Amino acid sequence: MNDLGQDLELRLVRYFTVVAAHQHFGRAAADLHVAQPALSRQIQRLEKYLGARLLDRTPRGTRLTPAGQMFLPRAQALLEAARQAELVVRETVETERITIGYVEDLVITAAVRELRRRHPDAEITTRHLSCRDVGELSDKRVDALIARAPLPLVGDDVFTTPLYEEPRMLVVPRDHPLADRASVTAEELAGEEAAPCAFETADWTSYRFLGTGLPPIESYDDKLELVASGEAIAVLPVGDRRSSLRPHLVTVPIEGAPPSQVVLVSRKGDPNPMIRNLRRAAEAVLTAPAA
């Protein structure tokens, strides 16, 4: 029995597709930046509207019911049709607008405020992305992306503007042998086995979680939990403050490590003038956080 007199909400459809992609309510809630109980209630609203159960909980997460398997491709097509309709309209309107994506730990408030100060009539929105979502630039879900280089994007398709660099730090539990050191060297860590969290380079990653035989964990917080429990150590940019929220972790400066570079990326040939305006604002105000 559905909610008669009400239209199907695209937001609920999107929530369902994200849960289906992760096959786990907790990971989907983290990806969507909503509380897990709230996400469960929204999925129940969708199921009530459709008159069918879409997802079953399992000891390992969730799985699609037969009705969910039938609905998923249609839900994805519905969201894509809505996105294309929005793009067509936006491309015909002359109003200045931009959607800015930013990744993981980065704070872009200063650049957004400066852009709004310079262009008070523009429509400026932001979208927080996980490191797995940077493809939203290529998919035109965001117009520009502020992230840490290197990115898993085709270089010939994007225009990259370096903004600033940050040194690296070691993150270890308080009882680790390196926890009391004033600093460590890159050479001391060179022999550690690396399990990458974000984007690979030939020598270093933007983030490194170092340990032997680490399980395949996607969540950043779960990886920090491995560090806090003594099963791994981590190398992070000094601007990433998330580890400081855990009282059992300490940071140690690293000498001789290549810096982490923060960049602004846009699609080559994109005629949107707000991208150029964002670039100017970001270059003017975005700097490396104080160590």
N, C-alpha and C positions, 0 to 999 in steps of 0.2 A: 504494500500500500504506500504510494508516494505522497509527497506533500502537494496536494492539489492546489492549484492556483499560483504555484511558485515555479519560476524558471530554474533550470539546471545551472548551478554556479560554476563558472570556470575555475574558480579558486579551489573548490572541492575536487574537481577533476584533476587539477595539477597535483594536489596533495596525494591523490590516489596513485598517479603515475610515478611519483617520487618514492612512495612506499613500495610499489611494485618493483621499481628499479633496485632499491636497496635490499628488498626482502627482509626488512627489519624496521620496526617502528622507531626504535631509539636512534638508529643512524639516519633515518629519514627526517626525524624531528630536528636533529642537529643540522642537517643540510638545509632545512627550511627555516631554521632559527625560530622554532615554536616549541612550546612545552609538549612532551610526549602525551600526557593526558588530553591536552587540547587537540592534538592531532588525531588521537583515537576517537574523540567525540565528533570531529569533522568527518572522518571516514564513516562513522555510524550514521551521520546525517545523510551522506551520499547514498549509503546502502538503503536507508529508509526511503529516500526519494525514488530510487530505482526499484525498490521492492525485492532486492536480492542481496545475498551476502557475497561480497567480492573477495574477501581475504580471510584466511584461517590462520590463527596463531599456532606456531609449532615450538617445540623446545629450542630450536635453533633460530627462530625468527618468525617469518610469515611466509605464506604461499598463496598463490592465486587459486580461488575456487573455479570451477568451470564457467560460472557467470563472469568472474573476474577476467579469465582468459579471453572470453568473447569481448568484454568491454574494453580491455587495454588498448588494442590497436585503434579502436574507434575513438577512445579518449585522446590518444596521441594525435590522431588526425584532426580532432576537434580543436585541440590547442594550437596545432600548426596552422589551421585555417584562420583562427582568431588572430594569430601573430601576423600572418600575411595580410589580413584585412587591415590591421593597424599600420603595417609598413606602407601599404599603398596609400592610405590617407595621409600619413605623416609626410610622405615624399611629395605630396601635392600642396602641402600647407607651408607657407613661408615663415611661420613663427619660429624663432630661434629655440632649439631644444637639443638636449643631449642627455644620454644615459651613460653614466660613468661606472664601470666595474672596478672593483678593487679586491685584492686577494688576501685572504687569511688575516694576518696580524697587522697589516698596514693601516695607518690612520691618515686619511686624506682630507680631513675637515678644513684645514687651512686653505687648501687649493679650492675646495668647493665654495667656501665663504668668499674668497677673493674673486672667483668667477662670478658669483652672484652680485658682488659689489660692483664689478665692472659691467655686468649685463643684467640689471635688475628686472627687465621684462622677459628674460629668457626662461624657458621651462627646463630646469636642471634637476635630474633625479640620479640617485646612486643605487648600486646593487652590489651587495657583498657576495663574493664567490669563494668557493673552496678551490683548492689547487687543481681539482679535477674538472672545473667548470670554465676554464679559460677559453674553451672553444666557443663560448657565447659571443666572443668578438667576431669570429668568422661567421657565425650564424646570425649576426646582426641583432642580437638581443641586447648588446651594449655597443655604444659608439666608440668608446675608448676604454683602455684597460690600464690600471696602474698596478704593477706587480713586480716581483723579483725576477731578474734574468738569470739564466736563459729560459725561454718559454717554449712549449711544444707546439709552436706555430711555424708555418712555412715562411722563411725570411723574405722571399720575393713577394709575399702577399701583404706584408705589414710594414709600417713605418715606425721606427723605434727612436725615442728620445730619452737619453740617459738623464736622470734627475739627481741622484746622489748615491754614494756608496757607504756601506757600513762594515766595520770589522766584525770578526767572528768571536764567539764565546763558547766555552765548554760548559755544559750543564751536567751536573753529577749529583748523586745523593750526598747528604751531609757527612756520611761516614765513609765516603770513597777516599782512597789514598791521595787523589789529586785535589780534594776539596779545599785543603788549606794552602795550596800553592798560590803565590802571587800571580803567576802566569804559567802557561805551558806552551810548547812549540808545536808547530804543525808536524815536524818530524817525529815527535813522540807519539802522535796519533796516526801516522801514516800506515802502520801495520795493522790497524784495527779493521775488522770486517765491517763493511758498510751496508746498511739497509736503507735505501733512500725514501724520504717522505714526500719530497716535492719534485723538483726538476733536475735532471741529470746534466752534468757537464763532463768533459773529458777527464777532469781531475777532481773537482769537488762538486758537491751538490749544494743547492740553496739551503737545504736542511739535511743533516746526516744523523741517523740513529745508529750507533756503533755497538755491535754485540754479535755473538756467535749463535746461529740457529734461531734468530728471532722469528716468531710466528707472523703470518701475513695479516697485519692489522692496518686498517685504513685510517681509523680515527686518530687525529693528532693527540687528543687527550689520552687515549688509550696508550699511545706510544710514550707520552710523558709519564704515565703510570708505570710503564716498564722501567723507565729511568729511576723514578722514585723508589721502586722496589729493588733496585740494584741489579737488574737484569741487563741493563744497557746504559750507555752514556750518549749524549747528544751534542752536536755542534750546530749552533744557531746564529743568525745575525744578532748583533747586540740590540737592535731595535725591537726584536720580538720579546715583549714583556710577559708573555703568557706563562712562562715557567716561574716567574716571580710570584705568581698567585699560589704556588704550592710551597708550604713552609719547609718541606723536607728536601728541597732542591737548592743548590748554590751554583753560582756562575763563576767562571775563571777566564780571564782574557787569554786569547790565543795569539802568539807571535808567529809571523811568517805565513799566515793563511791568506789566500786570495780574498779580497773583500766581496761582500754581497752587494749587487748592484740593483737599485730600484729604477724602473723605467716606466715611461708612458708609451703605450702601443696603440696604434690605430690602423685601420685598413688603408692600404695604398689606393689613392685615387678617390677616396671618399670626399664628396664636395661639401660636406657639412662644415660651415664656417666656425661652428662652436668648438670643433676639435682644435683648430688653430688657437682659438681664444683660451681653451683649457690648457693647451701646451704653454702658452705665455704665462698664465696664472700660476701653473704648477712650477715652472722654472723660477718664478719670482719668489715663491713662499715655501715650497717644500724643501726641507733640508733634513739631514740625518739627525735623529733624536740624540740628545746628550747622553753620553755613556753613563 
